[in-house]
Amino acid sequence: MARTPALTPPPGRRPSMTDVAKLAGVSHQTVSRVLNHPQTVRPATLEKVKAAIRELGYRPNTSARALVTRRTRLIGVVNPGEARFGPANMTMAIEEAASEAGYATTLAVMRDARAETVERALEFFLELGVEGIVFVAPMSQVAPAAMQLSTTLPVVMIAAGLRESTSLHVVAVDQEVGARMATRHLIDLGHRDIVHVAGPNDWFDARSRIVGWRDELLEADLPVPPMVAGGWDPVHGYEIGRRLVAERRLPSAIFAANDPMALGMIRAFHEAGVRVPDDVSVVGFDDVEGAGYFEPPLTTVRQPFAAAGTRAIQVLLAALDGAPASRTLIAPELIARASTRRFQAG
Protein backbone atom coordinates (compact mmCIF):
# COMPACT_ATOMS: atom_id res chain seq x y z
CA MET A 1 0.00 0.00 0.00
CA ALA A 2 1.37 3.44 -0.87
CA ARG A 3 2.62 5.56 1.97
CA THR A 4 0.49 8.57 2.85
CA PRO A 5 2.43 11.71 1.80
CA ALA A 6 1.27 13.69 4.84
CA LEU A 7 2.98 11.17 7.12
CA THR A 8 6.32 11.34 5.33
CA PRO A 9 8.98 13.71 6.71
CA PRO A 10 9.95 16.57 4.40
CA PRO A 11 12.88 15.86 2.04
CA GLY A 12 16.23 16.33 3.74
CA ARG A 13 14.92 15.94 7.29
CA ARG A 14 15.82 12.87 9.30
CA PRO A 15 12.75 10.86 10.40
CA SER A 16 11.84 11.54 14.02
CA MET A 17 9.88 9.78 16.75
CA THR A 18 6.96 12.06 15.89
CA ASP A 19 6.95 10.69 12.36
CA VAL A 20 7.06 7.11 13.64
CA ALA A 21 4.22 7.76 16.09
CA LYS A 22 2.03 9.37 13.43
CA LEU A 23 2.62 6.63 10.86
CA ALA A 24 1.98 3.87 13.39
CA GLY A 25 -1.01 5.69 14.91
CA VAL A 26 0.40 5.57 18.45
CA SER A 27 1.75 8.04 21.05
CA HIS A 28 5.31 9.19 21.68
CA GLN A 29 5.29 7.17 24.87
CA THR A 30 4.45 3.98 22.99
CA VAL A 31 7.31 4.52 20.53
CA SER A 32 9.64 5.16 23.46
CA ARG A 33 8.51 1.90 25.12
CA VAL A 34 9.07 -0.04 21.90
CA LEU A 35 12.62 1.31 21.75
CA ASN A 36 13.44 0.83 25.42
CA HIS A 37 11.03 -1.72 26.91
CA PRO A 38 9.60 -3.73 23.99
CA GLN A 39 8.49 -6.49 26.37
CA THR A 40 5.90 -4.11 27.85
CA VAL A 41 4.18 -3.49 24.50
CA ARG A 42 1.43 -5.66 23.04
CA PRO A 43 2.70 -7.75 20.09
CA ALA A 44 0.37 -6.17 17.54
CA THR A 45 1.36 -2.65 18.56
CA LEU A 46 5.02 -3.64 18.70
CA GLU A 47 4.93 -4.91 15.13
CA LYS A 48 3.06 -1.83 13.92
CA VAL A 49 5.68 0.49 15.40
CA LYS A 50 8.56 -1.63 14.08
CA ALA A 51 6.99 -1.56 10.62
CA ALA A 52 6.79 2.24 10.75
CA ILE A 53 10.43 2.40 11.85
CA ARG A 54 11.48 0.24 8.93
CA GLU A 55 9.37 2.13 6.43
CA LEU A 56 10.69 5.53 7.49
CA GLY A 57 14.24 4.37 8.04
CA TYR A 58 14.16 5.85 11.52
CA ARG A 59 17.32 5.53 13.58
CA PRO A 60 16.90 6.19 17.30
CA ASN A 61 19.19 8.71 18.90
CA THR A 62 21.49 6.71 21.15
CA SER A 63 20.94 9.18 23.98
CA ALA A 64 17.22 8.38 23.91
CA ARG A 65 17.99 4.87 25.09
CA ALA A 66 19.79 6.36 28.07
CA LEU A 67 16.47 7.82 29.20
CA VAL A 68 15.56 4.55 30.87
CA THR A 69 19.00 3.88 32.34
CA ARG A 70 19.25 7.51 33.52
CA ARG A 71 22.84 7.88 32.46
CA THR A 72 22.68 11.06 30.39
CA ARG A 73 22.84 13.37 33.43
CA LEU A 74 20.86 15.79 31.29
CA ILE A 75 17.92 17.88 32.53
CA GLY A 76 15.45 19.66 30.29
CA VAL A 77 14.44 23.21 31.21
CA VAL A 78 11.31 24.78 29.74
CA ASN A 79 11.30 28.58 29.66
CA PRO A 80 8.32 30.66 28.52
CA GLY A 81 10.57 32.76 26.29
CA GLU A 82 10.50 35.65 28.74
CA ALA A 83 13.65 37.72 29.27
CA ARG A 84 12.17 39.40 32.32
CA PHE A 85 14.01 39.54 35.61
CA GLY A 86 12.13 36.71 37.32
CA PRO A 87 12.12 33.95 34.66
CA ALA A 88 15.64 34.82 33.49
CA ASN A 89 17.12 34.67 36.98
CA MET A 90 15.22 31.49 37.78
CA THR A 91 16.55 29.77 34.66
CA MET A 92 20.09 30.82 35.52
CA ALA A 93 19.71 29.52 39.08
CA ILE A 94 18.44 26.16 37.80
CA GLU A 95 21.40 25.80 35.44
CA GLU A 96 23.87 26.59 38.23
CA ALA A 97 22.20 24.21 40.70
CA ALA A 98 22.10 21.42 38.12
CA SER A 99 25.77 21.95 37.30
CA GLU A 100 26.70 21.74 40.98
CA ALA A 101 24.81 18.43 41.16
CA GLY A 102 26.73 17.09 38.17
CA TYR A 103 24.00 17.57 35.56
CA ALA A 104 23.88 19.55 32.33
CA THR A 105 20.77 21.41 31.19
CA THR A 106 19.17 21.88 27.79
CA LEU A 107 16.63 24.62 27.14
CA ALA A 108 13.33 24.53 25.24
CA VAL A 109 11.20 27.65 24.81
CA MET A 110 7.45 27.07 25.11
CA ARG A 111 5.53 30.28 24.57
CA ASP A 112 2.12 28.58 24.58
CA ALA A 113 0.45 25.25 25.35
CA ARG A 114 -0.83 24.39 21.88
CA ALA A 115 -0.68 20.68 20.97
CA GLU A 116 2.05 21.20 18.40
CA THR A 117 4.18 23.17 20.88
CA VAL A 118 3.87 20.43 23.51
CA GLU A 119 4.62 17.77 20.91
CA ARG A 120 7.73 19.59 19.73
CA ALA A 121 9.07 19.96 23.29
CA LEU A 122 8.32 16.33 24.12
CA GLU A 123 10.04 15.15 20.94
CA PHE A 124 13.05 17.35 21.67
CA PHE A 125 13.49 16.08 25.21
CA LEU A 126 12.82 12.40 24.46
CA GLU A 127 15.33 12.33 21.64
CA LEU A 128 17.98 13.99 23.81
CA GLY A 129 17.27 11.50 26.57
CA VAL A 130 16.74 13.97 29.40
CA GLU A 131 16.20 12.40 32.81
CA GLY A 132 13.66 14.97 33.95
CA ILE A 133 12.26 18.42 33.20
CA VAL A 134 12.00 21.70 35.12
CA PHE A 135 9.33 24.14 33.96
CA VAL A 136 9.90 27.81 34.63
CA ALA A 137 6.22 28.42 34.16
CA PRO A 138 4.85 31.75 35.36
CA MET A 139 2.04 31.70 32.77
CA SER A 140 -1.11 29.69 33.44
CA GLN A 141 -1.41 28.44 29.84
CA VAL A 142 1.71 26.30 30.28
CA ALA A 143 0.34 24.23 33.19
CA PRO A 144 -1.55 21.69 31.02
CA ALA A 145 1.63 21.05 29.02
CA ALA A 146 3.56 20.37 32.23
CA MET A 147 0.86 17.98 33.37
CA GLN A 148 1.02 16.12 30.08
CA LEU A 149 4.80 15.79 30.15
CA SER A 150 4.74 14.65 33.79
CA THR A 151 3.07 11.40 32.72
CA THR A 152 6.18 10.60 30.66
CA LEU A 153 9.08 12.02 32.71
CA PRO A 154 9.63 13.42 36.22
CA VAL A 155 8.60 17.08 36.01
CA VAL A 156 9.09 19.96 38.45
CA MET A 157 7.07 23.09 37.79
CA ILE A 158 8.14 26.40 39.30
CA ALA A 159 4.86 28.30 39.58
CA ALA A 160 2.78 29.85 42.32
CA GLY A 161 -0.87 29.00 42.81
CA LEU A 162 -0.67 25.31 41.85
CA ARG A 163 -1.89 22.60 44.18
CA GLU A 164 -0.47 19.12 44.62
CA SER A 165 -1.10 16.58 41.89
CA THR A 166 -0.47 12.87 41.51
CA SER A 167 2.45 13.30 39.10
CA LEU A 168 3.61 16.91 39.05
CA HIS A 169 6.15 18.30 41.53
CA VAL A 170 5.67 21.99 42.36
CA VAL A 171 8.25 24.44 43.73
CA ALA A 172 7.35 28.10 44.17
CA VAL A 173 8.22 31.28 45.96
CA ASP A 174 5.19 31.98 48.13
CA GLN A 175 3.72 34.92 46.23
CA GLU A 176 0.70 35.28 48.52
CA VAL A 177 2.95 35.60 51.57
CA GLY A 178 5.09 38.15 49.74
CA ALA A 179 2.03 40.23 48.86
CA ARG A 180 0.85 39.99 52.45
CA MET A 181 4.26 41.22 53.61
CA ALA A 182 4.07 44.25 51.34
CA THR A 183 0.52 45.06 52.38
CA ARG A 184 1.18 44.48 56.08
CA HIS A 185 4.21 46.79 55.91
CA LEU A 186 1.98 49.58 54.65
CA ILE A 187 -0.73 48.83 57.21
CA ASP A 188 1.83 48.94 60.00
CA LEU A 189 2.87 52.38 58.76
CA GLY A 190 -0.71 53.56 59.29
CA HIS A 191 -1.95 53.45 55.70
CA ARG A 192 -5.60 52.56 55.21
CA ASP A 193 -6.06 53.32 51.51
CA ILE A 194 -3.76 50.77 49.85
CA VAL A 195 -4.24 50.23 46.13
CA HIS A 196 -2.75 47.29 44.25
CA VAL A 197 -1.53 47.73 40.67
CA ALA A 198 -1.64 44.17 39.36
CA GLY A 199 0.35 42.26 36.78
CA PRO A 200 -1.12 40.34 33.81
CA ASN A 201 -3.95 38.04 34.84
CA ASP A 202 -2.57 35.05 32.92
CA TRP A 203 0.51 34.93 35.17
CA PHE A 204 0.33 32.72 38.27
CA ASP A 205 2.48 35.17 40.26
CA ALA A 206 0.23 38.14 39.47
CA ARG A 207 -2.89 36.25 40.53
CA SER A 208 -1.32 35.14 43.81
CA ARG A 209 -0.18 38.67 44.65
CA ILE A 210 -3.73 39.92 44.20
CA VAL A 211 -4.98 37.26 46.63
CA GLY A 212 -2.33 38.12 49.23
CA TRP A 213 -3.04 41.87 49.05
CA ARG A 214 -6.81 41.38 49.31
CA ASP A 215 -6.67 38.83 52.14
CA GLU A 216 -4.29 40.95 54.23
CA LEU A 217 -6.61 43.95 53.95
CA LEU A 218 -9.64 41.83 54.85
CA GLU A 219 -7.91 40.35 57.90
CA ALA A 220 -7.07 43.88 59.04
CA ASP A 221 -10.75 44.89 58.62
CA LEU A 222 -9.76 47.44 55.99
CA PRO A 223 -11.68 48.22 52.81
CA VAL A 224 -10.44 46.59 49.62
CA PRO A 225 -10.26 49.35 46.99
CA PRO A 226 -10.68 48.58 43.30
CA MET A 227 -7.61 46.87 41.89
CA VAL A 228 -5.84 48.63 39.02
CA ALA A 229 -5.01 46.34 36.09
CA GLY A 230 -1.44 46.81 34.92
CA GLY A 231 1.33 44.79 33.27
CA TRP A 232 4.99 44.17 33.98
CA ASP A 233 6.77 47.01 32.19
CA PRO A 234 7.75 50.49 33.45
CA VAL A 235 5.54 52.09 30.80
CA HIS A 236 2.49 50.44 32.38
CA GLY A 237 3.35 51.95 35.75
CA TYR A 238 4.12 55.32 34.19
CA GLU A 239 0.77 55.50 32.38
CA ILE A 240 -1.14 54.36 35.47
CA GLY A 241 0.69 56.90 37.62
CA ARG A 242 -0.18 59.73 35.23
CA ARG A 243 -3.82 58.60 35.15
CA LEU A 244 -4.12 58.44 38.94
CA VAL A 245 -2.76 61.97 39.22
CA ALA A 246 -4.95 63.33 36.42
CA GLU A 247 -8.08 61.75 37.87
CA ARG A 248 -7.15 62.82 41.41
CA ARG A 249 -7.48 59.26 42.64
CA LEU A 250 -4.11 59.07 44.35
CA PRO A 251 -4.23 56.76 47.43
CA SER A 252 -1.89 57.13 50.37
CA ALA A 253 -0.06 53.91 49.41
CA ILE A 254 0.43 51.73 46.34
CA PHE A 255 1.58 48.11 46.17
CA ALA A 256 2.83 47.48 42.62
CA ALA A 257 3.01 43.92 41.32
CA ASN A 258 6.66 44.34 40.33
CA ASP A 259 9.55 46.79 40.59
CA PRO A 260 9.58 48.08 36.98
CA MET A 261 5.93 49.19 37.31
CA ALA A 262 6.73 50.82 40.65
CA LEU A 263 9.63 52.66 39.01
CA GLY A 264 7.38 53.88 36.17
CA MET A 265 4.83 55.22 38.66
CA ILE A 266 7.51 57.00 40.67
CA ARG A 267 8.67 58.73 37.47
CA ALA A 268 5.11 59.82 36.66
CA PHE A 269 4.60 61.13 40.20
CA HIS A 270 7.87 63.05 40.09
CA GLU A 271 6.86 64.76 36.84
CA ALA A 272 3.54 65.76 38.42
CA GLY A 273 5.13 67.11 41.59
CA VAL A 274 3.82 64.21 43.72
CA ARG A 275 6.44 63.28 46.30
CA VAL A 276 7.35 59.68 47.15
CA PRO A 277 7.03 58.81 49.99
CA ASP A 278 5.76 62.12 51.45
CA ASP A 279 2.55 62.17 49.38
CA VAL A 280 2.30 58.49 48.48
CA SER A 281 4.20 55.41 49.62
CA VAL A 282 5.17 52.86 46.95
CA VAL A 283 6.11 49.19 47.35
CA GLY A 284 7.33 46.96 44.52
CA PHE A 285 8.01 43.25 44.15
CA ASP A 286 11.09 41.22 43.07
CA ASP A 287 13.99 43.42 44.30
CA VAL A 288 15.46 43.79 40.84
CA GLU A 289 19.10 44.69 40.50
CA GLY A 290 19.53 48.36 41.35
CA ALA A 291 16.22 48.70 43.24
CA GLY A 292 18.14 50.08 46.21
CA TYR A 293 19.56 52.85 44.00
CA PHE A 294 16.31 54.24 42.63
CA GLU A 295 15.30 57.69 43.83
CA PRO A 296 13.97 57.07 46.35
CA PRO A 297 15.38 53.59 47.08
CA LEU A 298 12.49 51.17 46.56
CA THR A 299 10.79 49.18 49.29
CA THR A 300 10.11 45.79 47.75
CA VAL A 301 9.72 42.05 48.26
CA ARG A 302 12.83 40.04 47.44
CA GLN A 303 12.32 36.70 45.71
CA PRO A 304 14.95 34.03 46.50
CA PHE A 305 15.46 32.91 42.89
CA ALA A 306 18.68 31.02 43.64
CA ALA A 307 17.04 29.11 46.50
CA ALA A 308 14.05 28.21 44.33
CA GLY A 309 16.28 27.02 41.49
CA THR A 310 18.37 24.92 43.84
CA ARG A 311 15.28 23.45 45.46
CA ALA A 312 13.76 22.60 42.06
CA ILE A 313 16.84 20.56 41.17
CA GLN A 314 16.81 18.84 44.58
CA VAL A 315 13.15 17.92 44.12
CA LEU A 316 13.78 16.65 40.59
CA LEU A 317 16.69 14.46 41.69
CA ALA A 318 14.50 13.04 44.47
CA ALA A 319 11.78 12.36 41.89
CA LEU A 320 14.29 10.46 39.76
CA ASP A 321 14.82 8.24 42.80
CA GLY A 322 11.09 7.59 43.05
CA ALA A 323 9.94 10.29 45.48
CA PRO A 324 6.18 10.99 45.23
CA ALA A 325 4.77 14.25 43.89
CA SER A 326 5.32 17.19 46.25
CA ARG A 327 4.68 20.90 46.68
CA THR A 328 7.35 23.17 48.16
CA LEU A 329 6.86 26.85 49.06
CA ILE A 330 9.81 29.16 49.72
CA ALA A 331 9.33 32.34 51.73
CA PRO A 332 10.26 35.73 50.22
CA GLU A 333 11.67 38.66 52.20
CA LEU A 334 10.46 42.24 52.67
CA ILE A 335 13.16 44.83 52.01
CA ALA A 336 12.14 48.15 53.57
CA ARG A 337 13.68 51.24 51.99
CA ALA A 338 12.90 54.94 51.62
CA SER A 339 9.93 54.76 49.19
CA THR A 340 7.57 54.13 52.11
CA ARG A 341 6.96 56.15 55.28
CA ARG A 342 4.45 56.44 58.09
CA PHE A 343 1.12 57.86 57.01
CA GLN A 344 0.47 61.45 58.07
CA ALA A 345 -3.05 62.77 57.58
CA GLY A 346 -3.50 66.13 55.95
Secondary structure, DSSP 4 states (H G I P E B T S, - for coil): -PPPGGGSPPTTSPP-HHHHHHHHT--HHHHHHHHH-GGGS-HHHHHHHHHHHHHHT----HHHHHHHHT-S-EEEEEE-S--SHHHHHHHHHHHHHHHHTT-EEEEEE-SS--HHHHHHHHHHHHHHT-SEEEEE--BGGGHHHHHHHHTTS-EEEE-TTPPP-SSEEEEEE-HHHHHHHHHHHHHHTT---EEEEE--TTBHHHHHHHHHHHHHHHHTT---PPPEE--SSHHHHHHHHHHHHHTT---SEEEESSHHHHHHHHHHHHHTT--TTTT-EEE-SB--TTGGGSSSPPBEEE--HHHHHHHHHHHHHHHHTTPPP-EEEE--EEE--TT-------
